[in-house]
Amino acid sequence: MLQASLQHLVRAIVDNPDDATVAARGGAKGDLLEVRVHPDDLGRVIGKGGRTATALRTVINALADGKRVRVDVVDTDF
């Protein structure tokens, strides 16, 4: 549910929604959600001063209902 919610939010923000993916990994410290977007959209997802990325993390942590979840925006070269 968290992965689908984050993917929906990210796809609404970017110009290339087909290139936006969210991968989920489980770990000892909780779940990790990795956001990958087209390089042109990286600035949109991070936002000015990291505000958009912080807002995405806040929404996902609120939906997590006490579970430990990390959101990471991955910088990749296409």
Helices and strands as residue ranges (DSSP letters): H 2-13, G 17-19, E 21-27, E 30-36, G 39-41, H 42-46, G 48-50, H 51-63, E 69-74
